[in-house]
Amino acid sequence: MLNKMIMIGRLVQQPELQTTANDKHVTRFTIAVNRKYRGQDGERQTDFIQTVAWGKLAESLASYGTKGSLVAIDGELRTRKYEKDGETHYVSEVLCNGFQLLESRAQRAVRENNVGQDLADLVLEEEPLPF
C-alpha cells in the first residue's frame, strides 16, 4: 500500500519552530495550493493544506521558509482524532518527509518588494547563459 503526497504551493504564514515536552522540534504550517481548473466564476480555487514537520526538517523549514515562499512538499496524509469537551474532533494533515524551496533569493526579493501585486503578474527577467 502507498500513502504519498507531493504538493507545490506557497507558505501561508512564517513557519514557527516549537519544542515538545520530549525536547523534539516541530513546526506546523499551511500550504496554499491552487486547483488545476477554474470554477464557474472563472476564479481559480485554492486549497489550504495543514502540514507538520519534525526534527531537523522542522528546523530547516523554520530557518529558510518565509511567508509566501514557493515550496514543494513530499509527505504522507495522516488522520488523527482527539476529544475535547466531550466531542470527538478529527484532523487530517500532511506529515512532511521532505521539502524544497522552489524560488531563488532574487525571485523572493522581487516578490517581497511587490507585496501589493498579484504573484501571477510577476515576470522575472531571464539571465543570459554563461556559455
SENU-473408 format. One line per 10 residues: their letters; for each residue x, y, z of N, C-alpha, C. Coordinates in Angstrom, 2 decimals. Layout:
N
A	X Y Z X Y Z X Y Z; ... $
# end
This chain:
131
MLNKMIMIGR	0.84 -1.18 0.00 0.00 0.00 0.00 0.88 1.24 0.00; 0.35 2.30 -0.53 1.14 3.51 -0.71 0.38 4.72 -0.21; 1.04 5.53 0.57 0.47 6.78 1.07 1.50 7.86 0.80; 1.38 8.56 -0.32 2.37 9.55 -0.72 1.68 10.76 -1.28; 2.11 11.94 -0.84 1.58 13.20 -1.34 2.74 14.07 -1.78; 2.56 14.73 -2.91 3.52 15.72 -3.38 2.71 16.97 -3.71; 3.06 18.07 -3.10 2.33 19.32 -3.29 3.30 20.43 -3.63; 2.85 21.36 -4.46 3.59 22.58 -4.71 2.65 23.73 -4.39; 3.09 24.61 -3.52 2.26 25.73 -3.12 3.08 26.76 -2.36; 2.38 27.69 -1.77 3.03 28.77 -1.03 2.72 28.66 0.45 $
LVQQPELQTT	3.73 29.01 1.28 3.53 29.03 2.72 2.59 30.18 3.07; 1.56 29.89 3.84 0.56 30.90 4.20 1.08 31.85 5.26; 1.91 31.34 6.17 2.49 32.19 7.21 3.93 31.74 7.46; 4.65 32.55 8.21 6.02 32.21 8.59 6.01 30.96 9.47; 6.72 29.89 9.09 6.76 28.70 9.95 7.47 29.01 11.27; 6.87 28.59 12.38 7.45 28.83 13.70 7.87 27.50 14.31; 9.11 27.45 14.76 9.66 26.25 15.38 9.21 26.17 16.82; 8.70 25.01 17.22 8.29 24.77 18.59 9.02 23.54 19.11; 9.11 23.43 20.42 9.74 22.28 21.05 8.72 21.58 21.93; 8.61 20.26 21.80 7.66 19.48 22.60 8.22 19.24 23.99 $
ANDKHVTRFT	7.39 18.67 24.86 7.83 18.34 26.22 8.96 17.31 26.19; 9.02 16.50 25.13 10.07 15.49 24.96 11.30 16.05 24.28; 11.38 17.37 24.14 12.52 18.08 23.55 12.71 17.76 22.06; 11.59 17.57 21.33 11.64 17.36 19.89 11.14 18.62 19.21; 11.75 18.97 18.07 11.35 20.16 17.33 10.21 19.81 16.36; 9.27 20.74 16.25 8.13 20.57 15.36 7.70 21.94 14.83; 7.23 21.95 13.61 6.61 23.16 13.08 5.35 22.74 12.32; 4.28 23.45 12.57 3.01 23.23 11.87 2.79 24.44 10.97; 2.44 24.18 9.73 2.27 25.26 8.77 1.20 24.89 7.76; 0.78 25.87 7.00 -0.26 25.68 6.00 0.30 26.02 4.62 $
IAVNRKYRGQ	-0.02 25.17 3.64 0.38 25.38 2.26 -0.87 25.74 1.44; -0.80 26.83 0.69 -1.88 27.21 -0.22 -1.57 26.60 -1.58; -2.45 25.72 -2.05 -2.25 25.00 -3.31 -3.42 25.33 -4.24; -3.09 25.89 -5.40 -4.13 26.20 -6.39 -4.64 24.93 -7.04; -5.94 24.91 -7.29 -6.53 23.79 -8.03 -6.20 23.94 -9.51; -6.26 22.84 -10.22 -5.88 22.83 -11.63 -6.87 23.61 -12.50; -8.15 23.52 -12.19 -9.17 24.14 -13.03 -9.82 25.32 -12.33; -10.38 26.21 -13.13 -11.09 27.37 -12.61 -12.54 26.99 -12.33; -13.16 27.71 -11.39 -14.55 27.45 -11.05 -15.50 28.09 -12.05; -16.79 27.99 -11.78 -17.83 28.56 -12.66 -17.67 30.06 -12.82 $
DGERQTDFIQ	-17.16 30.72 -11.77 -16.99 32.18 -11.82 -15.69 32.61 -12.50; -14.90 31.66 -12.98 -13.65 31.97 -13.66 -12.46 32.13 -12.72; -12.71 32.05 -11.43 -11.64 32.19 -10.43 -11.03 30.83 -10.15; -9.73 30.82 -9.91 -9.03 29.59 -9.55 -9.21 29.38 -8.04; -9.68 28.20 -7.66 -9.90 27.86 -6.26 -8.57 27.45 -5.61; -8.46 27.66 -4.32 -7.24 27.32 -3.59 -7.59 26.44 -2.40; -6.80 25.40 -2.19 -6.93 24.55 -1.01 -5.83 24.92 -0.03; -6.17 24.94 1.26 -5.21 25.24 2.31 -4.96 23.95 3.07; -3.75 23.40 2.90 -3.41 22.08 3.42 -2.58 22.23 4.69; -3.09 21.66 5.80 -2.37 21.67 7.07 -1.23 20.66 6.99 $
TVAWGKLAES	-0.04 21.08 7.41 1.16 20.25 7.28 1.98 20.34 8.56; 2.71 19.27 8.88 3.56 19.25 10.06 4.91 18.64 9.69; 5.99 19.22 10.23 7.34 18.70 10.02 8.01 18.53 11.38; 8.84 17.52 11.51 9.51 17.20 12.77 11.03 17.23 12.61; 11.73 17.41 13.72 13.18 17.28 13.78 13.95 18.31 12.97; 15.03 17.85 12.33 15.89 18.73 11.53 15.12 19.37 10.38; 14.18 18.63 9.84 13.34 19.16 8.77 12.56 20.39 9.24; 12.00 20.31 10.43 11.27 21.43 11.02 12.20 22.62 11.24; 13.41 22.35 11.72 14.39 23.42 11.95 14.75 24.12 10.64; 15.00 23.34 9.59 15.38 23.90 8.29 14.25 24.74 7.69 $
LASYGTKGSL	13.04 24.23 7.77 11.91 24.96 7.20 11.67 26.27 7.95; 11.79 26.24 9.27 11.61 27.46 10.06 12.72 28.47 9.77; 13.92 27.98 9.45 15.05 28.87 9.17 14.98 29.50 7.79; 14.61 28.71 6.77 14.71 29.17 5.39 13.38 29.54 4.74; 12.28 29.00 5.25 10.98 29.31 4.67 10.43 30.61 5.22; 9.79 31.39 4.37 9.14 32.63 4.78 7.72 32.64 4.24; 6.91 33.51 4.79 5.54 33.65 4.31 5.57 33.94 2.81; 4.81 33.16 2.03 4.75 33.34 0.59 5.77 32.53 -0.19; 6.70 31.85 0.49 7.71 31.05 -0.22 7.04 29.94 -1.02; 7.51 29.75 -2.25 7.04 28.66 -3.09 7.83 27.41 -2.71 $
VAIDGELRTR	7.12 26.36 -2.28 7.78 25.14 -1.82 7.13 23.90 -2.42; 7.92 22.86 -2.54 7.43 21.53 -2.89 7.52 20.69 -1.63; 6.43 20.04 -1.28 6.37 19.21 -0.07 6.15 17.76 -0.48; 6.93 16.88 0.12 6.79 15.44 -0.08 6.38 14.88 1.27; 5.27 14.14 1.32 4.83 13.65 2.61 3.77 12.57 2.52; 3.13 12.35 3.67 2.08 11.33 3.80 0.86 11.97 4.44; -0.32 11.55 4.01 -1.54 12.03 4.63 -1.78 11.26 5.91; -2.01 11.98 6.99 -2.26 11.36 8.29 -3.58 11.87 8.85; -4.29 11.02 9.55 -5.50 11.43 10.26 -5.36 11.05 11.71; -5.96 11.85 12.56 -5.96 11.56 13.99 -7.23 12.12 14.58 $
KYEKDGETHY	-7.54 11.69 15.80 -8.72 12.21 16.48 -8.38 12.49 17.93; -9.13 13.41 18.49 -8.97 13.74 19.90 -10.32 14.17 20.45; -10.45 14.12 21.78 -11.69 14.51 22.43 -11.47 15.81 23.18; -12.44 16.71 23.04 -12.39 17.98 23.74 -13.82 18.35 24.12; -14.05 18.59 25.38 -15.37 18.95 25.90 -16.41 17.90 25.53; -16.03 16.63 25.55 -16.95 15.55 25.26 -17.23 15.33 23.79; -16.62 16.09 22.91 -16.82 15.93 21.47 -15.55 15.35 20.85; -15.74 14.48 19.87 -14.63 13.91 19.14 -14.33 14.78 17.93; -13.08 15.18 17.79 -12.63 16.00 16.66 -11.66 15.18 15.82; -11.79 15.31 14.50 -10.91 14.60 13.57 -10.04 15.62 12.83 $
VSEVLCNGFQ	-8.78 15.27 12.64 -7.82 16.15 11.97 -7.13 15.36 10.87; -7.06 15.96 9.68 -6.27 15.41 8.59 -5.15 16.39 8.28; -3.94 15.89 8.17 -2.80 16.75 7.88 -1.74 15.95 7.14; -0.82 16.65 6.50 0.27 16.01 5.79 1.49 15.97 6.69; 2.07 14.80 6.86 3.33 14.65 7.59 4.44 14.85 6.57; 5.19 15.93 6.71 6.22 16.31 5.75 7.45 15.41 5.92; 7.84 14.74 4.82 9.05 13.92 4.82 10.22 14.63 4.16; 9.91 15.69 3.40 10.95 16.46 2.73 10.34 17.69 2.09; 11.17 18.69 1.85 10.70 19.89 1.18 11.82 20.47 0.35; 11.43 21.30 -0.61 12.41 22.00 -1.43 11.86 23.39 -1.73 $
LLESRAQRAV	12.70 24.40 -1.49 12.32 25.76 -1.84 12.46 25.90 -3.35; 11.45 26.46 -4.01 11.42 26.49 -5.47 11.64 27.88 -6.06; 12.08 28.81 -5.27 12.39 30.14 -5.81 13.75 30.58 -5.30; 14.44 31.33 -6.14 15.76 31.81 -5.76 15.63 33.01 -4.82; 16.75 33.43 -4.27 16.73 34.62 -3.41 16.30 35.85 -4.19; 16.73 35.94 -5.45 16.35 37.08 -6.29 14.84 37.09 -6.54; 14.27 35.93 -6.83 12.83 35.84 -7.04 12.07 36.20 -5.76; 12.58 35.73 -4.63 11.94 36.05 -3.35 12.00 37.54 -3.08; 13.12 38.19 -3.39 13.25 39.63 -3.17 12.26 40.40 -4.04; 12.11 39.99 -5.30 11.15 40.65 -6.19 9.74 40.49 -5.64 $
RENNVGQDLA	9.39 39.27 -5.20 8.06 39.00 -4.66 7.81 39.84 -3.41; 8.78 39.91 -2.52 8.60 40.66 -1.27 8.51 42.16 -1.52; 9.16 42.66 -2.57 9.09 44.09 -2.89 7.81 44.46 -3.62; 7.09 43.48 -4.14 5.84 43.72 -4.87 4.67 43.10 -4.12; 4.58 43.37 -2.83 3.58 42.74 -1.98 2.16 43.03 -2.45; 1.89 44.23 -2.95 0.54 44.59 -3.34 0.10 43.98 -4.65; 1.01 43.45 -5.45 0.65 42.89 -6.75 0.30 41.42 -6.63; -0.45 40.96 -7.60 -0.77 39.54 -7.68 0.49 38.78 -8.08; 0.79 37.68 -7.39 2.01 36.92 -7.67 2.04 36.39 -9.10; 0.89 36.12 -9.68 0.86 35.60 -11.05 1.29 36.67 -12.06 $
DLVLEEEPLP	1.22 37.95 -11.68 1.58 39.03 -12.58 3.08 39.31 -12.60; 3.83 38.72 -11.69 5.27 38.97 -11.63 5.98 38.25 -12.78; 6.79 38.97 -13.50 7.57 38.39 -14.59 9.04 38.61 -14.25; 9.78 37.54 -14.21 11.20 37.63 -13.89 12.00 37.61 -15.18; 12.98 38.49 -15.26 13.84 38.56 -16.45 14.78 37.37 -16.47; 14.94 36.78 -17.65 15.88 35.67 -17.79 17.29 36.23 -17.93; 18.23 35.53 -17.30 19.63 35.92 -17.42 20.26 35.14 -18.57; 21.21 35.75 -19.30 21.86 35.01 -20.39 22.69 33.85 -19.84; 22.76 32.80 -20.59 23.55 31.65 -20.18 25.04 31.98 -20.26; 25.84 31.46 -19.34 27.27 31.80 -19.29 28.12 31.10 -20.33 $
F	27.55 30.33 -21.23 28.35 29.62 -22.24 27.84 29.86 -23.63 $
# end
